[in-house]
Protein backbone atom coordinates (compact mmCIF):
# COMPACT_ATOMS: atom_id res chain seq x y z
CA UNK A 1 0.00 0.00 0.00
CA UNK A 2 2.98 2.32 0.24
CA UNK A 3 2.72 2.70 -3.54
CA UNK A 4 -0.59 4.49 -3.03
CA UNK A 5 1.07 6.80 -0.52
CA UNK A 6 3.89 7.71 -2.90
CA UNK A 7 1.48 8.20 -5.81
CA UNK A 8 -0.80 10.47 -3.78
CA UNK A 9 2.24 12.34 -2.45
CA UNK A 10 3.42 12.92 -6.01
CA UNK A 11 -0.05 14.09 -6.96
CA UNK A 12 0.00 16.56 -4.08
CA UNK A 13 3.37 17.94 -5.23
CA UNK A 14 2.14 18.28 -8.83
CA UNK A 15 -1.09 19.99 -7.72
CA UNK A 16 0.91 22.37 -5.53
CA UNK A 17 3.15 23.30 -8.46
CA UNK A 18 0.17 23.89 -10.77
CA UNK A 19 -1.46 26.06 -8.09
CA UNK A 20 1.74 28.08 -7.68
CA UNK A 21 2.11 28.60 -11.44
CA UNK A 22 -1.48 29.78 -11.82
CA UNK A 23 -1.15 32.10 -8.82
CA UNK A 24 2.04 33.60 -10.28
CA UNK A 25 0.28 34.24 -13.61
CA UNK A 26 -2.53 36.07 -11.85
CA UNK A 27 -0.16 38.02 -9.59
CA UNK A 28 2.07 39.09 -12.47
CA UNK A 29 -0.67 40.94 -14.35
CA UNK A 30 0.47 44.50 -15.04
CA UNK A 31 3.50 44.46 -12.74
CA UNK A 32 6.96 45.66 -13.68
CA UNK A 33 10.14 44.10 -12.40
CA UNK A 34 13.82 44.56 -13.24
CA UNK A 35 15.41 42.07 -15.58
CA UNK A 36 18.88 40.61 -15.02
CA UNK A 37 20.39 43.34 -17.21
CA UNK A 38 18.85 46.06 -14.97
CA UNK A 39 16.41 47.10 -17.71
CA UNK A 40 12.75 47.29 -16.67
CA UNK A 41 10.69 44.57 -18.22
CA UNK A 42 6.93 44.84 -18.31
CA UNK A 43 5.10 41.64 -17.40
CA UNK A 44 1.96 40.58 -19.27
CA UNK A 45 -0.99 42.92 -19.35
CA UNK A 46 -4.41 41.64 -18.30
CA UNK A 47 -5.29 41.07 -21.95
CA UNK A 48 -2.31 38.73 -22.38
CA UNK A 49 -3.13 36.56 -19.36
CA UNK A 50 -6.28 34.47 -19.47
CA UNK A 51 -7.53 35.12 -15.96
CA UNK A 52 -10.48 32.74 -16.26
CA UNK A 53 -8.28 29.79 -17.21
CA UNK A 54 -5.83 30.71 -14.44
CA UNK A 55 -8.68 30.81 -11.93
CA UNK A 56 -9.91 27.43 -13.20
CA UNK A 57 -6.39 26.08 -12.82
CA UNK A 58 -6.37 27.27 -9.20
CA UNK A 59 -9.65 25.50 -8.47
CA UNK A 60 -8.62 22.30 -10.27
CA UNK A 61 -5.28 22.10 -8.50
CA UNK A 62 -6.96 22.71 -5.12
CA UNK A 63 -9.45 19.90 -5.79
CA UNK A 64 -6.65 17.61 -6.97
CA UNK A 65 -4.67 18.31 -3.80
CA UNK A 66 -7.71 17.57 -1.65
CA UNK A 67 -8.40 14.28 -3.46
CA UNK A 68 -4.79 13.15 -3.13
CA UNK A 69 -4.86 14.08 0.57
CA UNK A 70 -8.00 11.98 1.05
CA UNK A 71 -6.38 9.03 -0.74
CA UNK A 72 -3.30 9.29 1.46
CA UNK A 73 -5.38 9.49 4.66
CA UNK A 74 -7.49 6.52 3.58
CA UNK A 75 -4.40 4.47 2.76
CA UNK A 76 -2.76 5.29 6.08
CA UNK A 77 -5.97 4.40 7.96
CA UNK A 78 -6.21 1.09 6.10
CA UNK A 79 -2.57 0.26 6.85
CA UNK A 80 -3.13 1.07 10.52
CA UNK A 81 -6.17 -1.23 10.65
CA UNK A 82 -4.24 -4.05 9.01
CA UNK A 83 -1.44 -3.64 11.54
CA UNK A 84 -3.94 -3.59 14.39
CA UNK A 85 -5.43 -6.88 13.15
CA UNK A 86 -2.02 -8.50 12.83
CA UNK A 87 -0.83 -7.46 16.29
Secondary structure as UniProt FT lines:
FT   HELIX           2..27
FT   TURN            28..30
FT   STRAND          32..34
FT   TURN            36..37
FT   STRAND          40..42
FT   TURN            46..48
FT   HELIX           51..86
//
